[in-house]
């Protein structure tokens, strides 16, 4: 259930039912409610995009470190790293400093 400045959807719907379609106050409320929803959607999208960008960057750095330390990674290793979650990539990035082998790094 979404909220707009403390007004939940059922309350907003009830208010809309009480006022005529031509009421400028309700029209302004509706426009603000819609605009707030759009803004929240954009903010959520930007946050997700930033998170995906950070994770992609961490993946690129880890693959580069692997290549420098152990040689070019196989396609299977690349896919495994690309499919890993952010926490796992972070753990591997820490572990590469002391890992003696690629197998030891990823397990």
Number of C-alpha atoms within 10 A of each C-alpha: 5 10 14 16 9 8 12 12 14 12 12 16 11 10 13 16 10 9 13 11 10 8 11 11 10 17 15 11 16 14 12 14 18 13 13 15 15 12 12 13 12 12 12 12 12 12 12 12 12 12 13 13 12 13 19 15 12 18 23 15 14 20 20 15 16 20 14 11 15 14 12 14 15 10 9 9 16 15 11 11 20 17 12 13 11 18 10 13 21 15 12 20 19 13 14 19 11 9 15 12 12 16 9 12 17 17 6
